[in-house]
């Protein structure tokens, strides 16, 4: 017994010396990431939580004074902030529902064989890969009242999409739909292709109509992945800043992220901005949690 | 219930021909089994009848009406597949209700409940009705998918190897259950399988498919005892029929590879008609007997034990053949044995075409 043990030991040792141990490799990969997260995410998160209870201003030299819950009280009592939230909600509903409908619709169209399917799919995915700043700028050109192609194509004359207080939010939402519907499409396509073909055949033989088959077979099977797309897009839409900031300066398009930016970097009201950021964070968390709960329920079924 | 007829069906997938000029007739209330190896075109035939594929040429009649332009829904057939094809996320009851709730049918809820209850009772799945289908065992799932077929009382039941994914014990049980069910319903069944035991035990009629062509259609007895050609002879029966190249010269039959030679009796001679020259001799393993006075001397080459009986592979000269023996007989490898066979059970096939000579002989006689 002892001789066997020694033999195995002597075999094991050189192997360890040759390179890093499994544990070493694991640490090599994980520690930089953890450090990065702590420095750039966790630390600011906690630090800003502290600031949200002070009247700190990053531009002033004055030391921060602890003000308790005053920032939160003021923000939640401010009608202007609530107006921003209403705009954001409107934007989220229009943009996300548009993305879901367009994205899922495109996925249904693509979920069959036709010539050049690969090329068409790739082209449809392009908007998602572009920078939001670029997208915002060229949609601004497309919407231009005097020489934009949209007014020309729709025959709207000099309708000012982005300066019209009522239309501006829709215009931005349309841009967002254009940009992010492919993301929903991609996820839906994955869900649709996972529905086994024999189920459709069985349904055809069971004399189920197209709509019935869609409602009873396709939709329930794709629902979990659609919900995941919905969660992602809602979170993102809630935090939208870039497209809206670039495309329009109308007060009707001032979503909460723009408001936050103005408060933090134009008014330099750092403490209050931190508090607002936390309010937004809690709202996003709450909405996401509702979705996740529902997702789990759908998955269970 | 309906009568099905396929007329000159050809189906090509690109360059590959799955079915070639197939004629098939299934009578009303018949349990028809389509037997053949993987890739013979069984499933294609089924899908053509179901309306999931369109034939390249030929026509399909159901109940005397050409259904070529009808979709799967209009043909009113039921299809049970090997992979169960239950609708996931639904309970057994919802699965059974599915075909009844479609808009095309518009059935009243009490009517639906009654039909589901009746189907569940027939298949003994009443206790599973409220269970989700992903919590069922394989046998239960297959029962549910059969249930989904019977709730709607379709004109034809099409079954594509429904028992292949089940374990042996369950397969046996469901086999007899299915046969009972078919008799109880009096329905037309088309059952596709590669398992000859299923074909033999369930079918009223068996069609043997070979590479897109029907090799033979007949009762299980006919298929087994009067195979039309060497393909059917070799495919049906376990172990497969021994097929040995032989020469027929006058009244002498000689198997050159095995150094077997014997005189052809008058009965066999009559069956063979006038043929002579090279033939393929066919003899089933169970018709080879141990016989101390037998004309064949062979050595044991291999033994396969099957409980009541064993299948012994024997070697004589260069030729290997199989014989079924009672399990009580001691067999040791390389042990010499003397054997004989019943001439009335011999089959002779044309060496070139593979067709059964005795059937041909009979046909010739009938013509004269």
Interface residues (C-beta under 8 A of the other chain):
Chain A: X196 X198 X199 X201 X202 X203 X204 X205 X206 X207 X208 X209 X211 X212 X216 X217 X220 X221 X301
Chain B: X50 X51 X52 X71 X72 X73 X76 X77 X78 X79 X81 X83 X85 X87 X88 X89 X98 X99 X101 X102 X103 X104 X105 X148 X152
